[in-house]
């Protein structure tokens, strides 16, 4: 289970002019976001703030691979 799927809120990720469902690994892969690209994260729902905070932390730490 991914981090985002632990939350009830809707979650979206944008890179350049493309926006996808942040809870779908297949849709995230279609972003083809190069290293050091800017991602915009947003969520709406009861736990939206916690969702964005946790996902941002995972991204900032290199998905646990840095």
C-alpha positions as CSV (number, residue, x, y, z in Angstrom):
1,X,0.0,0.0,0.0
2,X,1.3,3.4,-0.9
3,X,1.5,6.3,1.6
4,X,-1.2,8.2,-0.2
5,X,-3.7,5.3,-0.1
6,X,-3.7,5.4,3.7
7,X,-5.7,8.6,3.5
8,X,-9.3,9.3,2.6
9,X,-8.7,12.6,0.7
10,X,-8.5,13.0,-3.0
11,X,-4.8,13.5,-4.0
12,X,-3.5,15.0,-7.2
13,X,0.1,15.6,-8.5
14,X,1.1,18.1,-11.2
15,X,4.3,18.3,-13.2
16,X,4.5,21.0,-15.8
17,X,1.2,20.9,-17.6
18,X,0.2,17.4,-16.7
19,X,-2.0,16.5,-13.7
20,X,-2.7,12.9,-12.5
21,X,-4.3,11.0,-9.6
22,X,-1.5,10.8,-6.9
23,X,-2.9,7.5,-5.6
24,X,-2.3,5.7,-8.9
25,X,1.2,4.5,-9.5
26,X,0.4,4.0,-13.2
27,X,-0.8,7.6,-13.6
28,X,2.2,8.9,-11.6
29,X,4.5,7.0,-14.0
30,X,2.9,8.8,-17.0
31,X,4.2,12.1,-15.6
32,X,7.7,11.2,-16.7
33,X,9.0,13.8,-14.2
34,X,12.8,14.2,-14.7
35,X,15.1,14.4,-11.6
36,X,14.8,17.8,-9.9
37,X,11.6,18.7,-11.6
38,X,9.0,20.6,-9.7
39,X,6.0,18.7,-8.5
40,X,2.8,20.3,-7.2
41,X,0.9,18.3,-4.6
42,X,-2.7,19.0,-3.6
43,X,-5.4,17.2,-1.8
44,X,-8.9,17.8,-0.7
45,X,-10.8,16.1,2.1
46,X,-10.8,15.5,5.8
47,X,-7.1,14.5,6.1
48,X,-5.7,16.5,3.2
49,X,-3.1,18.5,5.1
50,X,-1.6,15.3,6.7
51,X,-1.6,13.6,3.3
52,X,0.3,16.3,1.5
53,X,2.7,16.7,4.4
54,X,3.6,13.0,4.5
55,X,3.9,12.6,0.8
56,X,6.0,15.8,0.5
57,X,8.3,14.3,3.2
58,X,8.7,11.1,1.2
59,X,9.6,13.1,-2.0
60,X,12.0,15.4,-0.2
61,X,13.9,12.5,1.2
62,X,14.3,10.9,-2.2
63,X,11.7,8.2,-1.7
64,X,14.0,6.6,0.8
65,X,16.7,6.0,-1.8
66,X,19.1,8.9,-1.1
